[in-house]
Amino acid sequence: MLDKDIKQQLAQYLELLEGNIVLKVSAGTDQASEDTKELVNEISDMTEKITVEETQLERTPSFSVNRPGEDTGIVFAGNPLGHEFTSLVLALLQVSGRPPKVEDSVIDQIKNIRGEFHFETYVSLTCHNCPDVVQALNIMSVINPNITNTMIDGAVYKEEVERKDIMAVPSVYLDGEFFGSGRMSLEEILGKLGEAPDASDLEGKDPYDVLVVGGGPAGASAAIYAARKGIRTGIVAERFGGQVMDTLGIENFISNSYTEGPKLMASVEAHVNDYNVDIMKLQQAKKLTKNDFVELELENGAVLKSKTLILSTGARWRNIGVPGEAEFKNKGVAYCPHCDGPLFEGKDVAVIGGGNSGIEAAIDLAGIVKHVTVLEFAPELKADQVLQDRVNSLSNVTVIKNAQTTEITGDSKVNGITYIDRDTNEEHHIELAGVFVQIGLVPNTEWLGDIVERNRVGEIVVDKHGATSLSGVFAAGDCTDTPYKQIIISMGSGATASLGAFDYLIRN
């Protein structure tokens, strides 16, 4: 079940177990059950601290991770391999007694949650967003005995996924009712449970020397460069990691031939935590004003003050803006082929967009689904020629150019897409089960209004020092008019903006 390299890595982690663990297995005679038994027995054979018991759980096959004589509430329904293997390793370590790497204040929040909460998290093993949610809920289960979480592999429990019309992962259910979909951090989950910090937790903070808005590569870089100057630095962000958290393979980050978005940003966050930076998560900026200080008003009503401010709010997926897109989001309309592609196995789907992202999505999906139709608005594809050659070689991919998408149709979920042929003005309809939107990004700058200069597409205009049109306010990353949107460029622009802010402080 586990290859040599993975077993070697796992052996090193198992040496860190602090206490004994019991894996309780519910298995039948089917192949999936045989795989589950093979996995748990293979792990058990690697250390004397893990034993295996047979039991009957709610789902078969599945297994739970427990302390002797105590059920922790962590269950894996399906084998947690692929991206979920880390979730299994962390569950073993944390159940054994190793404390999770979260702040003491967050641990106290989890301990103080009253009532019973039974979560079910539907995942696909190719989803790089799913482990964050599984691991967050597992941490809550370890800390609070009234919280349980079951990871459910949609590929193993296909009938259950179909019955619940689950068309996006991760999808989380709480006590049988839909709770949320998509990437959620531990702080975001606590916020949905009513445990989010409010304005009173932020009011009264002393003014910062540098306040960074946004926790992506640019914001993190800016915060590190500011903190290293020994000045009072803060980060306010809705979530740490930004758009990179939705990126799977990264092969152009210099010094690292291959990494993945969540892994990269976990390292970046750890680097930020090495410095004295006041990180305020789960906060959304609402309004920016300039008085004696630059003042940032948050959605919860709190106002933060700073001598300088760096905007690094990044960008988000661009919507098509046609009927049906919003109505069927996570019900057939998707934005991440790596995460949600396996849920459309054997079905027909469309990809909107003929740039690199769209053609890469079509190539990935072609290996999973029955047929992919690519719709490109322009007369020619914008993707690199090597990608075009690859997609044109695939027998189950059709590329339609000069196609203007007008509607995504459906009832309770997507059942088709309508487009107009821009050459003939004829309308066409394709029956399908899913639509993947890949038409680029839009900057997260609408909330700024006219306080700083923005170009026609909403990007913040900056000079070579990262300065905006408003004195004391700088900007960096994908929210600016920098021509190339790359992780390494965002990090560099974050450093530039931070050094620009420091220079401004010295001169003023």
C-alpha positions in Angstrom: 0.0 0.0 0.0 2.8 2.4 0.9 5.9 2.8 -1.3 9.4 2.6 0.1 10.0 6.4 0.2 6.7 7.1 2.0 7.3 4.3 4.5 10.7 5.8 5.2 9.2 9.2 5.9 6.4 7.7 8.0 8.9 5.8 10.1 10.5 9.1 11.1 7.2 10.6 12.1 6.2 7.5 14.1 9.3 7.9 16.2 7.7 11.1 17.5 4.6 9.4 18.9 4.2 10.3 22.6 1.6 7.7 23.6 -0.1 4.6 22.4 -2.8 4.6 19.7 -5.5 2.2 18.7 -6.8 2.1 15.1 -10.3 0.7 15.1 -11.1 -0.7 11.7 -14.6 -1.4 10.2 -14.1 -3.5 7.1 -15.9 -5.9 4.9 -14.8 -8.2 2.1 -14.8 -5.7 -0.8 -11.5 -4.4 -2.3 -11.8 -1.0 -0.6 -12.0 -2.7 2.8 -9.0 -4.9 1.9 -7.1 -1.8 1.1 -8.0 -0.2 4.4 -7.0 -3.3 6.4 -3.7 -3.4 4.5 -3.0 0.3 5.2 -3.7 0.2 9.0 -1.8 -3.1 9.4 1.1 -1.8 7.5 1.3 1.3 9.8 0.8 -0.9 12.9 3.7 -3.1 11.9 6.0 -0.1 11.9 5.7 0.7 15.6 4.8 -1.0 18.9 2.8 2.1 19.9 0.0 1.4 17.4 -2.4 -1.6 17.6 -5.4 -2.5 15.5 -8.8 -3.6 16.6 -11.8 -4.7 14.5 -15.1 -2.8 15.1 -18.3 -1.6 13.4 -18.3 2.0 12.5 -21.0 4.1 10.7 -19.3 3.5 7.3 -17.5 0.5 6.0 -14.7 0.6 5.1 -13.4 3.2 7.6 -11.1 3.4 10.6 -10.8 5.6 13.7 -7.7 7.0 15.4 -8.0 6.7 19.2 -6.2 6.7 22.5 -6.5 3.4 24.4 -9.9 3.4 26.1 -11.0 6.7 24.6 -12.6 7.6 21.3 -11.2 10.9 19.9 -13.9 11.2 17.2 -11.4 11.2 14.2 -12.5 8.8 11.5 -11.2 8.2 8.0 -13.8 6.7 5.7 -11.6 5.6 2.8 -7.8 5.5 2.7 -6.2 8.9 3.4 -3.5 8.7 0.8 -2.6 11.3 -1.8 -2.9 14.8 -0.4 -4.7 13.4 2.7 -1.7 11.4 3.9 -0.5 14.4 5.8 -3.9 14.5 7.6 -3.4 10.9 8.7 0.1 11.5 10.0 -0.9 14.6 11.9 -3.9 12.8 13.4 -1.6 10.0 14.6 0.8 12.5 16.2 -1.8 14.7 17.8 -3.9 11.8 19.2 -0.7 10.4 20.7 -0.2 13.5 22.7 1.9 15.9 20.5 0.2 19.3 20.7 -1.1 20.8 17.4 0.8 23.9 16.1 -1.9 26.5 16.8 -1.9 29.5 19.1 -2.9 29.1 22.7 -5.8 31.6 22.2 -7.2 29.3 19.4 -6.9 26.2 21.6 -8.8 28.1 24.4 -11.5 29.0 21.9 -11.9 25.3 20.9 -12.0 24.1 24.5 -14.7 26.6 25.3 -17.1 25.5 22.5 -20.3 24.2 24.2 -22.5 21.5 22.7 -21.9 18.5 20.5 -20.7 18.9 16.9 -20.4 16.0 14.5 -18.7 17.0 11.2 -18.4 15.0 8.0 -15.9 16.2 5.4 -16.2 15.0 1.8 -12.9 15.0 -0.1 -11.1 13.8 -3.2 -7.6 12.6 -2.7 -6.4 14.8 -5.6 -7.7 17.9 -3.8 -5.0 20.1 -2.4 -7.6 22.3 -0.5 -9.2 19.4 1.3 -6.4 18.6 3.8 -6.6 22.1 5.4 -10.2 21.5 6.3 -9.8 17.9 7.4 -6.8 18.8 9.6 -8.5 21.8 11.2 -11.6 19.7 12.1 -9.3 16.9 13.4 -7.5 19.4 15.6 -10.9 20.5 17.0 -11.8 16.8 17.7 -8.5 16.2 19.5 -8.9 19.3 21.7 -12.6 19.1 22.4 -14.2 15.7 23.2 -17.6 16.9 22.1 -16.4 17.4 18.5 -16.0 14.6 15.9 -14.9 14.7 12.3 -15.1 12.0 9.6 -13.1 12.3 6.4 -15.1 10.7 3.5 -13.4 9.9 0.2 -16.0 10.7 -2.5 -14.4 8.1 -4.8 -15.2 5.3 -2.3 -18.6 6.6 -1.3 -19.9 7.6 -4.7 -23.6 6.8 -4.0 -23.5 9.0 -0.9 -22.0 11.8 -2.9 -24.5 11.5 -5.6 -27.4 11.3 -3.1 -26.3 14.6 -1.5 -25.6 16.2 -4.9 -22.0 17.0 -3.8 -20.2 18.6 -6.7 -17.4 20.4 -5.0 -14.8 19.4 -2.4 -14.2 19.9 0.3 -17.8 19.9 1.3 -18.5 19.9 5.1 -21.7 18.8 6.8 -22.5 19.5 10.5 -24.9 17.1 12.2 -26.2 16.1 8.7 -26.7 19.7 7.4 -24.6 21.5 4.9 -22.0 23.6 6.7 -19.6 24.9 4.0 -17.6 24.2 0.9 -14.2 25.1 -0.3 -11.0 25.8 1.6 -11.6 26.9 5.2 -8.9 27.6 7.8 -9.3 26.7 11.5 -10.1 30.3 12.2 -12.7 30.5 9.5 -14.4 27.4 10.9 -14.5 28.9 14.4 -15.9 32.0 12.9 -18.8 30.1 11.3 -19.4 28.6 14.7 -19.7 32.1 16.2 -16.2 32.1 17.7 -14.6 34.8 15.5 -12.8 37.8 17.1 -15.0 40.9 17.2 -14.3 44.6 17.1 -13.6 44.7 20.8 -10.7 42.4 20.4 -9.0 44.8 18.0 -10.0 48.3 19.3 -7.4 50.2 21.3 -4.4 48.7 19.5 -1.5 51.2 19.3 -0.8 52.6 15.9 1.5 50.5 13.7 4.6 51.7 11.9 3.6 49.4 9.0 0.2 47.8 8.6 -0.1 45.2 5.8 -3.5 44.4 4.3 -3.5 40.9 2.9 -1.7 37.6 3.7 -0.5 36.3 0.4 3.1 36.2 -0.9 3.3 40.0 -1.3 1.9 40.7 2.2 4.0 38.1 3.9 7.2 39.4 2.2 6.3 43.0 3.1 5.7 42.1 6.8 9.0 40.2 7.1 11.0 43.1 5.6 9.2 45.6 7.9 9.6 43.4 11.0 13.3 43.0 10.3 13.7 46.7 10.6 12.6 46.5 14.2 9.4 48.6 13.6 5.9 47.8 14.8 4.3 45.6 12.1 0.9 44.1 11.7 -0.9 42.0 9.1 -4.7 42.0 8.7 -6.1 39.4 6.4 -9.2 37.4 5.7 -7.0 34.3 5.4 -3.3 33.7 5.3 -1.9 32.4 2.0 -4.1 34.2 -0.6 -4.6 32.9 -4.1 -1.5 30.7 -3.9 -3.4 28.3 -1.6 -5.5 27.3 -4.6 -2.4 26.6 -6.8 -1.4 22.9 -7.1 1.9 22.4 -8.9 4.5 25.3 -8.8 7.5 24.6 -10.9 8.9 28.1 -11.5 9.7 29.2 -7.9 13.4 29.7 -8.1 15.5 27.3 -5.9 12.6 24.8 -5.7 12.0 22.7 -8.8 8.6 21.6 -7.6 6.3 22.6 -4.7 2.6 23.1 -4.1 0.7 26.2 -3.0 -0.4 25.2 0.5 3.0 23.8 1.3 4.8 26.9 0.1 2.5 29.3 2.0 2.8 27.1 5.2 6.5 27.7 5.0 6.0 31.4 4.4 3.6 31.8 7.4 6.1 30.0 9.6 8.7 32.5 8.4 6.5 35.4 9.3 5.9 33.9 12.7 9.6 34.0 13.4 9.2 37.8 13.7 7.2 40.0 16.0 4.3 40.5 13.6 0.8 41.1 14.9 -1.3 38.8 12.6 -5.0 39.5 12.6 -6.8 36.8 10.6 -10.5 36.5 9.6 -10.7 40.2 9.1 -12.0 42.0 6.0 -11.1 45.5 5.0 -14.0 47.9 4.4 -12.7 51.5 4.1 -9.4 53.4 4.0 -9.0 57.0 5.1 -6.1 59.3 5.8 -5.9 61.7 8.8 -3.0 62.0 11.1 -2.6 58.3 10.6 -3.7 56.0 7.8 -6.9 54.5 9.2 -8.2 51.1 8.1 -11.9 50.3 9.0 -12.8 46.6 9.1 -16.1 45.0 8.3 -16.6 44.3 12.0 -16.4 48.0 12.8 -12.9 48.1 14.3 -10.5 50.8 13.1 -6.7 50.2 12.9 -4.2 53.0 12.6 -0.8 53.1 11.1 1.9 55.5 10.0 2.2 53.6 6.7 0.0 51.0 5.1 0.8 48.4 2.4 -2.1 47.1 0.3 -1.5 43.5 -0.8 -5.1 42.3 -1.3 -4.3 40.1 -4.3 -6.9 38.9 -6.8 -9.6 36.3 -7.2 -11.1 34.1 -9.9 -12.8 36.2 -12.6 -16.5 35.4 -13.0 -18.1 35.0 -16.5 -21.1 37.0 -15.3 -23.8 35.0 -17.1 -27.1 33.6 -15.8 -26.6 30.4 -13.9 -23.0 30.9 -12.8 -23.8 32.1 -9.3 -26.9 29.9 -8.9 -25.0 26.7 -9.7 -21.7 27.5 -7.9 -20.6 24.2 -6.3 -23.5 22.6 -8.0 -21.7 22.0 -11.3 -19.9 25.4 -11.7 -16.4 25.0 -10.4 -13.1 26.9 -10.5 -10.5 24.2 -9.5 -10.1 21.2 -11.8 -7.7 19.5 -9.4 -10.1 19.6 -6.5 -13.4 19.0 -8.2 -12.5 17.1 -11.3 -12.8 13.6 -9.8 -16.4 14.3 -8.9 -17.2 14.4 -12.6 -15.6 11.1 -13.5 -17.2 9.7 -16.7 -19.3 12.8 -17.3 -19.2 15.6 -19.9 -17.9 19.0 -18.8 -16.9 22.3 -20.3 -13.9 24.6 -19.6 -14.4 28.3 -20.3 -11.2 30.0 -21.2 -8.4 29.2 -23.8 -5.4 30.6 -21.9 -2.8 28.5 -20.1 -5.1 27.9 -17.1 -8.0 26.8 -19.3 -6.0 24.5 -21.5 -4.2 23.0 -18.6 -7.5 22.4 -16.9 -8.8 20.7 -20.1 -5.8 18.4 -20.3 -6.1 17.4 -16.6 -9.9 16.8 -16.9 -9.5 14.7 -20.1 -7.9 12.0 -18.0 -10.9 11.8 -15.7 -14.1 12.8 -17.4 -15.9 11.4 -20.5 -15.5 14.5 -22.7 -14.3 18.1 -22.4 -15.5 21.1 -24.4 -13.3 24.2 -24.3 -15.0 27.5 -25.1 -12.8 30.4 -26.1 -14.2 33.8 -26.8 -11.4 35.0 -29.0 -10.7 33.7 -32.6 -7.5 31.9 -31.3 -6.4 30.2 -28.1 -4.1 32.2 -25.9 -2.3 29.2 -24.3 1.3 28.4 -25.0 1.8 26.4 -28.2 3.0 23.3 -26.3 -0.3 23.2 -24.4 -2.3 23.7 -27.6 -0.5 20.8 -29.2 -1.2 18.6 -26.3 -4.9 19.4 -26.0 -5.4 19.0 -29.8 -3.9 15.5 -29.5 -6.6 14.4 -27.1 -9.6 12.5 -28.6 -12.0 13.5 -25.9 -11.4 17.2 -26.0 -13.2 19.6 -28.4 -12.1 23.2 -28.8 -14.6 25.8 -29.9 -13.3 29.3 -30.7 -15.2 32.5 -31.1 -17.7 31.2 -28.6 -19.6 33.7 -26.3 -21.0 31.9 -23.3 -24.5 33.3 -22.6 -26.0 31.0 -19.9 -25.3 28.0 -17.7 -28.4 26.0 -17.4 -29.7 23.5 -14.8 -32.4 22.6 -12.3 -30.9 21.6 -8.9 -27.5 21.4 -10.6 -25.8 22.1 -13.9 -27.2 20.3 -17.0 -25.8 22.3 -19.8 -24.3 25.5 -21.3 -25.5 27.8 -24.0 -23.1 29.8 -26.3 -23.3 32.0 -29.4 -21.0 31.3 -32.4 -19.6 34.8 -32.9 -18.9 34.0 -36.6 -22.5 33.0 -37.5 -24.4 34.5 -34.6 -26.1 31.1 -34.1 -27.0 29.9 -30.7 -25.9 26.4 -29.5 -26.6 24.4 -26.4 -24.4 21.6 -25.0 -25.7 19.1 -22.4 -23.2 18.5 -19.7 -22.7 18.0 -15.9 -20.0 20.6 -15.1 -18.5 23.9 -16.1 -15.0 24.9 -15.1 -14.4 28.7 -15.3 -10.8 29.6 -16.1 -10.8 33.2 -17.5 -8.2 34.9 -15.3 -8.2 37.1 -12.2 -9.8 40.3 -11.0 -8.0 42.5 -8.3 -9.6 42.7 -4.8 -9.7 46.5 -4.8 -13.3 47.6 -5.1 -13.6 48.5 -1.5 -10.9 51.3 -2.0 -13.1 53.5 -4.2 -11.2 56.6 -5.3 -8.9 56.9 -2.2 -6.0 55.6 -4.4 -5.5 55.7 -8.1 -6.6 52.6 -9.9 -6.5 51.7 -13.6 -9.5 50.7 -15.8 -9.4 47.1 -14.6 -9.2 48.1 -10.9 -5.4 47.5 -10.4 -3.7 49.9 -8.0 -1.3 52.2 -9.8 2.2 52.2 -8.1 5.6 53.7 -8.8 9.0 52.0 -8.7 9.0 52.2 -4.9 5.6 50.6 -4.5 4.0 54.0 -3.6 0.4 54.7 -4.5 -1.2 58.1 -5.2 -2.0 58.5 -1.4 0.9 59.6 0.7 2.0 56.9 3.2 0.1 54.1 1.4 2.0 51.5 -0.7 0.8 48.5 -2.6 2.3 45.2 -3.9 1.4 42.0 -5.7 -1.5 41.0 -7.9 -3.7 43.9 -6.8 -1.3 46.4 -8.5 -0.7 47.3 -12.1 2.5 45.2 -12.2 2.4 43.6 -15.6 3.2 40.0 -14.6 1.3 38.1 -12.0 3.7 35.6 -10.6 4.4 34.4 -7.0 8.1 35.4 -7.1 7.2 38.8 -8.5 4.6 39.4 -5.8 7.2 38.5 -3.1 9.7 40.9 -4.7 7.1 43.7 -4.9 6.2 43.1 -1.3 9.8 43.7 -0.3 9.9 46.8 -2.5 6.8 48.3 -0.9 8.1 47.5 2.6 11.4 49.2 1.9 9.6 52.1 0.3 7.4 52.4 3.4 10.5 52.3 5.7 12.1 55.0 3.6 9.0 57.1 3.9 9.0 56.7 7.7 12.6 57.9 7.8 12.0 61.0 5.7 8.7 61.9 7.5 
